[in-house]
């Protein structure tokens, strides 16, 4: 892992269009993926991909952000900034996973939830809050992987999981460094300084105990992710449902104590 990069250089790497996207992970790691669409209320949000697949003979539910690979896809997927319809779709898939006792695996890569007027009027905050509450008590194993950007409630809405992993050059934070710098110094150009203060790299978050592990990038990524998912699922599926929920609660509850 390259720890010589600055925090902001890692932010830039996390945003690179050359990084694998959710469909790359699905094609490389899972079989028989069946995508599902719509929130059953309004529309289908392409910024959130979700469906059912097989992972080493284990049926799983997959949910994740999609940014797109070119300008046309970027625009269609709103650069990975999901609307409330996307988070309601994610919630619908999680409810289905719980009903049929399928583990949930999420892939997070978003600059944040879409902040537009239409999204707010359609219940953006409520959709995210409901996801947070539901994931905290879902009675199936959950694994979240931050693959690029993991910013704000738009990331956390599908990341309240039993295990949280990050790619070595991914970042995970309460908002973007530009947003942080704009609030703190009224100057988005100070994003590099903000990145250092925010402690948003995988290495820093692992040191603080906020994530469970770090995955190498490049040619080692897919084999390492496959091995990690096998190991974590084999351990989590053996737990009793109430034990899963209790341990997840304690995992996130203790975060507050880290900052006392």
Secondary structure by P-SEA (a helix, b strand, c coil): ccccccaaaaaaaaaccccccaaaaaaccccbbbbbbccccccccccbbbbbbbcccbbbbbbbccccccaaaaaaaccccccaaaaaaaaaaaaaaaaabbbbbbbbbcccccccaaaaaacaaaaaaaaaaaaaccccbbbbbbccccccccccccccccbbbbccccccccccaaaaaaaacccccaaaaaaaaacccaaaaaaacccccccccccaaaaaaaaaaaaaaaaaaaccaaaaaaaaaaaaaacccccc
